[in-house]
Amino acid sequence: MSQAISTEKIRNLGLFGHGHCGKTILAEAMLFSMGVITRMGKIEDGSTVSDYNKQEQERQVSISASVLRGSHKDHIINIIDAPGFADFIGEVVSSLRAVDVALLPVDATTGHDMGHSRVMEMAREVNLPTIFFVTKLDREHTKWQETIDNLIDEFGIKVQPVFFPVNPGPGFNTIASALTMQQYKYADDGSGKFTTTLLSGDLKAKAEEMRAKLMEIAAESDDELMETYFDKGELSAEQFERGIRKGIAAGTFCPVLCGAGATNTGIHQLLDFLVSYAPSPLNRPPVKGYAGEKEIEVQAKADEPASGLVFKTTAEPHVGELSFIRLFSGRIDHGSELLNVSVNKSEKIGQIFFVNGKNRIPAEHIVAGDIGTMVKLRTTKTGDTLCDKSRPVQFPNIKFPEPVLETAVVPKIKGEDDKVASGLHALHAEDPSFALVHDPELGQMVLKGQGDLHLNNLLAKLQERNGIAADMVEPRIPYRETIRGSADAEGKHKKQSGGRGQYGLVWLKLESRPRGEGYEFVDAIVGGAIPNKFIPAVDKGIQETMIRGVVAGYPVVDFRVTIYDGKYHDVDSSEMAFKIAGRLGFKNAFKKCKPILLEPIYDVVVKVPEEYMGDVMGDLSGRRGKIQGMEGEGRYQIIKAKVPQKELYRYATALRSMTQGRGMATQAYSHYEEVPPEIQQKIIAEYVEEQEED
């Protein structure tokens, strides 16, 4: 493949959408049409270029974003095939930073889905143009017009078709274009060969109606074009094409194309469209970076100092770590020395490749606007900025979504906790969308990710790369103990075993405080009943006990202790004696004060298609959730609820199962609330049993 490619002849597109919408087969068809592969692979055979790792082939789903590359009409087309399942949303977020246009395949039998809505939201945030491709039009029960109508309902009238299928359903082989006023009839052998004829009759009338809408969209993209359109009632062919290009680049027009990836129908027209209308890196706004507090606009020019974002890292057997970079400016050559601004370390660039899945194509250099891969960088990880030392610039970090599922993780072999933590820490360098935290209160390593499949994949990688096996177990819940009443109690520590003894006696009053006000210690001793020097020891004894809990082993919160009387001995009293007395007095009083357990309550916001609302609300109620409200958002319903943390274990997985992958939820800590009596009794009984066993 030619190394002398210029920036204006590069097209970078990401394939995004929900799982099973046809991304990977569309990518396969594009590679076939560009002559990169001689036959199309199949997902069920594990033979596609995109899904090449073991986990993807076994599960038959995309897990990581695959970078692909081909050429069409003397243009380079870089494709990033991103996973569709929400578990791997981190791969989508990072890929969005590397491309110049988002291509969203839409299944013609099911229409658009939550995955498309989420990608559209994220694309808007980074000002990324969007193109839809309605695929699987060769299947039974296709719904072309319904799909178009729903896309317009969801995303507005900026969504308009530029092609339409002539004979959707089994036997589908012909599409028509409102841009060229031609139809393209494909051979039935999947070769991608087609014949072209001019439109006539009803097809021509339909295309003209579509073209009239497109003419308005083209005119609205530019004030000068709008003026011409008002004056003359139409645009010239050159003005029309320019307006379409500008509308796409500005995000004011989202064209809809059509075809069938599996039969290679309409793929050639898709590639033509990308070359003619999709923005090159030069047509995109300058990328904003920072030199300290100063903002810098980086232009996609080869003669500027090099700068780029490492949007993906991965480890390949027998190769080592690969760093994928989108170069925003300048040029990187073999042997270049760049600065990793994120960690302020220098990186010497060794081998450079372009890739097609697992296949590497040696390269001499990477130019502004292109996507390439570097091998064995020492300090660089996902999200880092590499640049020429003559112009240090840092691009904004990739903002990964907050994890939605958490689980405790334990090694299968006792004592390998450090190895598990170390292995997962290494994986985090390539996948920052998960987090590993050690919870000292609960004594667990908690793994937080984007879903069940995500966490399972991480542990599979851990075993594959490091030979360390680990299991997921339900995390413990950080309950709290508190009281509802008040009581007085004595705490007495007396010990005589020859020689100097130990003696301390205190009287304590224990009272509840409003939720969230914490612990208060009040010294009400008068008349020297206890010397001042022993009072802090009583306080310390109480604080040590409240951390360990009294009735169920959880920290005690929101109470006041008043020490108001006591006794001491001139010889036998000590700080230790009063510390123990304080501990005993606190326990005695606590048990008289109607102790209760509190549990963490989370705010849960669920977004689902309306048809699943009843099931989701019923499930939330079954999880002891309290519905706070509902509101509509297009085709979706937003349900707000407060749910105990205990009931949210694997909720993201259950929600996706309940809604066929179309539901999304976020959760955030809200407050603590009293545990229902029957559950409270069970927790306390389990604690007592554990203590007896110990």
C-alpha positions, -999 to 999 in steps of 0.1 A, spaced: 0 0 0 14 34 -10 31 53 18 28 86 0 -8 92 9 -19 128 16 -41 139 44 -70 150 22 -73 115 8 -78 99 42 -112 89 55 -115 77 92 -148 62 101 -160 43 132 -187 16 130 -209 20 160 -243 7 171 -259 -19 194 -249 -56 193 -260 -77 163 -269 -46 142 -245 -58 114 -213 -38 121 -187 -66 117 -202 -81 86 -205 -46 71 -168 -41 78 -160 -74 62 -180 -65 31 -161 -32 29 -127 -49 31 -139 -74 4 -150 -46 -19 -117 -28 -14 -98 -60 -23 -82 -63 11 -96 -99 15 -105 -124 -13 -135 -139 5 -158 -127 33 -155 -144 67 -184 -153 89 -190 -145 126 -202 -180 134 -170 -195 119 -148 -170 138 -133 -161 104 -139 -123 102 -110 -99 101 -125 -78 130 -132 -105 156 -99 -123 157 -92 -129 194 -101 -161 212 -128 -146 234 -146 -129 205 -146 -161 184 -159 -182 213 -186 -157 223 -194 -146 187 -195 -109 197 -170 -80 193 -152 -73 225 -125 -49 214 -124 -22 188 -106 -35 156 -87 -12 134 -91 -20 96 -76 -4 65 -83 -4 28 -82 19 -2 -109 29 -27 -105 53 -56 -70 63 -45 -83 71 -10 -73 54 23 -103 43 43 -95 35 80 -124 17 97 -127 11 135 -152 -17 142 -163 -10 177 -182 -34 200 -219 -30 202 -226 -44 237 -227 -18 264 -202 -39 284 -175 -26 261 -186 10 259 -151 21 268 -139 9 234 -166 31 218 -157 61 238 -120 59 229 -127 51 192 -149 82 188 -118 103 195 -99 87 166 -124 90 137 -138 118 116 -173 103 110 -195 78 128 -212 52 106 -241 36 123 -254 3 108 -292 -1 114 -308 -36 112 -337 -32 87 -357 -59 106 -356 -43 141 -348 -6 134 -326 16 155 -320 9 191 -307 23 224 -271 17 212 -276 41 183 -291 67 206 -262 65 230 -237 68 202 -255 98 188 -253 115 222 -216 108 224 -210 118 188 -227 152 195 -205 157 225 -174 155 203 -190 172 173 -187 141 152 -206 138 119 -229 108 116 -241 86 87 -266 58 89 -265 26 68 -297 5 69 -284 -31 64 -299 -66 64 -324 -56 37 -321 -91 23 -339 -106 53 -376 -113 58 -398 -88 75 -377 -57 66 -391 -24 76 -374 3 54 -399 31 57 -407 24 93 -370 25 101 -365 58 83 -396 73 101 -383 61 135 -348 76 128 -364 109 119 -386 108 150 -357 101 172 -330 123 157 -349 149 138 -353 159 101 -316 163 96 -318 125 91 -328 119 55 -322 90 30 -300 95 0 -305 59 -13 -335 36 -10 -340 -1 -16 -359 -11 -48 -368 -47 -37 -362 -52 0 -366 -87 15 -354 -121 3 -338 -117 -31 -329 -80 -25 -303 -69 -50 -311 -33 -62 -307 1 -47 -316 36 -61 -298 69 -56 -313 103 -52 -278 118 -57 -271 103 -91 -307 94 -101 -294 59 -110 -302 24 -98 -276 -3 -91 -285 -39 -96 -261 -64 -79 -252 -99 -90 -267 -126 -68 -233 -143 -61 -221 -118 -35 -192 -107 -58 -202 -71 -54 -205 -67 -92 -234 -45 -104 -250 -29 -134 -261 8 -135 -292 22 -152 -310 55 -151 -341 57 -129 -375 60 -146 -412 59 -137 -422 56 -101 -386 51 -89 -375 83 -106 -405 102 -91 -396 88 -56 -359 98 -61 -368 133 -72 -390 138 -41 -360 127 -20 -336 149 -40 -358 180 -34 -355 175 4 -317 170 0 -315 202 -21 -330 222 8 -305 205 32 -276 214 9 -288 250 7 -292 253 45 -255 243 50 -242 277 37 -255 312 36 -243 318 0 -260 285 -11 -292 295 6 -292 328 -12 -287 311 -45 -314 286 -37 -339 314 -29 -330 333 -61 -330 304 -85 -351 277 -68 -323 251 -72 -285 246 -70 -261 235 -96 -246 200 -94 -214 213 -80 -232 235 -54 -255 206 -44 -225 183 -38 -207 210 -19 -237 217 3 -242 180 11 -205 177 21 -207 208 43 -239 196 59 -224 163 68 -192 178 81 -211 203 103 -234 176 116 -265 194 103 -272 165 79 -272 128 87 -276 109 55 -291 74 54 -277 48 29 -288 12 25 -277 -23 15 -269 -57 28 -235 -65 42 -239 -103 40 -246 -102 2 -222 -73 -5 -251 -52 -19 -248 -14 -18 -212 -16 -4 -196 0 -35 -219 29 -33 -212 33 4 -175 35 -3 -181 60 -32 -202 81 -8 -175 81 18 -148 92 -7 -170 119 -22 -189 133 8 -174 122 42 -150 147 57 -113 142 55 -92 152 85 -87 186 67 -124 192 67 -127 188 105 -123 216 130 -88 220 145 -82 198 175 -79 216 207 -50 208 230 -32 225 259 2 237 268 -2 242 305 -31 266 308 -28 279 272 -52 264 246 -36 254 213 -55 246 180 -38 218 162 -42 217 124 -41 185 104 -10 195 84 20 174 77 44 203 81 34 211 117 51 194 147 38 159 153 10 154 179 -15 126 184 -36 107 208 -30 70 218 -67 59 218 -60 22 223 -33 -2 236 -33 -39 235 -9 -68 240 -4 -93 212 14 -127 217 49 -127 202 47 -90 194 43 -72 227 23 -41 234 8 -22 205 -1 15 208 -27 28 183 -24 65 176 -46 90 157 -21 115 144 -36 150 145 -6 168 130 28 164 116 44 131 108 59 102 127 88 83 112 106 51 122 133 63 147 114 95 157 117 106 193 85 119 208 74 133 242 47 115 261 33 147 276 9 128 299 38 114 320 66 137 308 87 109 294 105 105 261 95 77 237 117 64 209 96 51 180 107 18 167 85 -3 144 54 14 128 25 -6 113 -9 -1 97 -32 -30 108 -61 -50 95 -73 -68 126 -44 -90 137 -26 -85 104 2 -59 104 14 -39 74 49 -24 79 50 13 74 77 39 70 57 67 86 23 80 97 11 113 83 -13 139 98 -49 126 99 -39 89 97 -42 60 121 -12 38 128 3 15 153 36 16 172 52 -13 190 67 -17 225 65 19 238 79 20 273 56 44 292 26 50 269 -9 38 277 -44 44 265 -54 81 266 -18 95 265 -7 123 242 25 119 221 40 149 204 72 165 191 93 180 218 94 213 199 57 219 206 45 201 238 7 198 236 -17 177 256 -51 166 243 -80 162 267 -82 129 284 -106 103 272 -136 104 295 -146 69 302 -181 62 316 -185 53 353 -187 16 359 -223 2 363 -215 -32 378 -193 -42 406 -182 -75 421 -157 -87 446 -128 -107 432 -109 -135 450 -80 -156 438 -87 -193 433 -54 -200 451 -52 -185 485 -26 -159 490 -25 -147 454 -43 -114 461 -13 -93 452 -8 -112 419 -45 -106 410 -42 -69 418 -10 -66 399 -23 -84 368 -55 -63 367 -35 -31 372 -16 -40 340 -48 -46 321 -61 -12 333 -34 5 312 -51 -7 281 -87 -6 294 -93 24 317 -131 17 316 -128 -5 347 -116 1 382 -101 -21 409 -103 -8 445 -94 -24 478 -121 -18 504 -103 -20 537 -135 -18 557 -150 -49 540 -116 -65 534 -123 -72 497 -109 -63 462 -138 -48 443 -137 -49 405 -160 -23 388 -168 -25 351 -194 -20 324 -212 -53 327 -210 -90 334 -194 -98 300 -168 -70 306 -158 -84 340 -157 -120 327 -135 -109 298 -111 -92 322 -107 -123 343 -102 -144 312 -75 -121 300 -59 -123 335 -57 -160 333 -46 -161 297 -18 -136 301 -7 -141 337 -18 -176 345 -38 -163 375 -73 -176 381 -98 -156 401 -135 -158 409 -162 -132 412 -182 -132 444 -209 -109 457 -194 -78 474 -202 -73 511 -225 -44 518 -212 -15 540 -240 -16 565 -240 8 595 -251 3 631 -269 30 650 -295 35 677 -331 48 681 -332 53 718 -311 64 748 -297 46 778 -272 48 806 -248 20 814 -218 12 835 -184 2 821 -161 -14 847 -127 -30 842 -112 -45 873 -83 -70 873 -60 -81 902 -34 -108 895 -7 -100 920 13 -68 921 -3 -37 905 -39 -42 893 -61 -25 867 -91 -5 876 -114 19 858 -151 26 861 -172 49 840 -209 58 837 -220 67 802 -251 81 786 -258 70 750 -282 90 728 -291 89 691 -282 119 668 -299 129 635 -288 109 605 -255 121 591 -243 140 622 -218 114 632 -202 108 666 -200 132 695 -182 127 728 -192 149 758 -171 152 789 -195 160 818 -173 148 847 -175 172 877 -157 172 909 -128 151 897 -147 117 897 -122 107 870 -89 125 865 -88 145 832 -58 125 820 -80 94 817 -109 109 798 -93 107 763 -87 70 769 -124 65 774 -131 83 742 -105 62 723 -119 30 736 -154 40 724 -140 50 689 -121 17 685 -153 -2 693 -176 19 671 -154 11 641 -157 -27 647 -194 -25 656 -214 -41 684 -243 -62 671 -234 -71 635 -197 -61 630 -204 -28 611 -193 7 621 -216 26 645 -228 61 634 -248 91 645 -247 90 683 -236 110 713 -218 96 743 -217 116 776 -194 105 804 -208 119 836 -195 98 864 -170 71 874 -143 60 898 -106 55 898 -79 41 920 -47 60 929 -25 30 921 -43 6 898 -60 31 874 -44 36 840 -52 48 805 -55 12 794 -80 4 822 -102 34 813 -100 26 776 -113 -9 783 -139 5 807 -151 29 780 -154 1 755 -174 -21 779 -197 8 789 -204 17 753 -213 -19 744 -236 -22 774 -254 10 767 -256 3 730 -275 -29 735 -301 -11 756 -307 16 730 -328 -2 704 -299 -8 680 -308 -9 643 -289 -15 610 -287 10 582 -281 1 545 -269 23 516 -296 34 492 -288 43 456 -304 66 432 -311 45 401 -321 61 367 -333 36 341 -339 44 304 -359 19 285 -382 16 255 -418 21 266 -428 -15 260 -405 -27 288 -416 -1 314 -440 -24 332 -414 -53 335 -387 -29 347 -409 -12 373 -421 -46 386 -385 -57 389 -374 -26 407 -403 -30 432 -392 -66 437 -357 -53 446 -373 -32 474 -370 -1 452 -392 30 456 -403 46 424 -396 83 425 -410 93 391 -412 87 354 -409 109 323 -409 104 286 -380 111 263 -389 103 227 -395 66 223 -381 59 258 -392 62 294 -370 74 322 -377 57 355 -362 71 387 -361 50 418 -343 46 451 -330 10 456 -309 -6 484 -274 -14 473 -279 -50 484 -305 -55 457 -284 -40 429 -258 -68 425 -257 -76 388 -286 -53 381 -270 -40 348 -270 -76 336 -306 -83 347 -318 -51 330 -301 -59 297 -317 -94 298 -351 -80 307 -350 -55 278 -332 -75 251 -302 -52 256 -321 -20 251 -322 -8 287 -296 14 303 -292 24 340 -270 46 361 -267 45 398 -252 68 424 -251 67 462 -280 86 479 -282 80 516 -285 54 544 -318 40 555 -330 15 581 -329 -21 571 -363 -39 573 -366 -59 606 -367 -94 591 -335 -87 570 -318 -70 600 -324 -101 622 -309 -124 596 -278 -102 593 -273 -101 630 -279 -138 634 -253 -146 607 -228 -123 625 -234 -140 658 -229 -174 642 -196 -164 626 -183 -150 660 -192 -183 677 -174 -203 650 -143 -181 654 
